[in-house]
């Protein structure tokens, strides 16, 4: 944990990949001190078409899935740091956003490979 799912307008794909943005998100999450390096997963999910404020436009949205138990202050700090990282890219977008969602610890299941 966490899972960082980065949805973005497909038109931005080259810029996001060239900027090493996935690695930056990984580094930001690690530097928060809340997660171990091997626990962080980052995925890019392109979107072909999007309406932003009612018109076709570009966006980037990060959803963080976190195991429950962190305070709102901690989650706010992490999402704010990621939003600042996004803003530094100076992408041609109409919207940048980041959200954090809790995953219930009691029902989350996982197998990590290689098994030890």
PECORMO-V479238 format. One record per run of one state. SS is the DSSP state (h for helix, s for strand, l for the rest). FROM is the first residue (numbers start at 0). LEN is the number of residues. Records with the same first field share a line. If there is no record, write none. Layout:
# PECORMO-V479238
SS = FROM-LEN, FROM-LEN
This chain:
# PECORMO-V479238
l = 0-2, 18-2, 31-5, 39-1, 47-3, 52-2, 56-2, 67-4, 88-6, 103-13
s = 2-7, 40-7, 50-2, 54-2, 58-9, 94-9
h = 9-9, 20-11, 36-3, 71-17
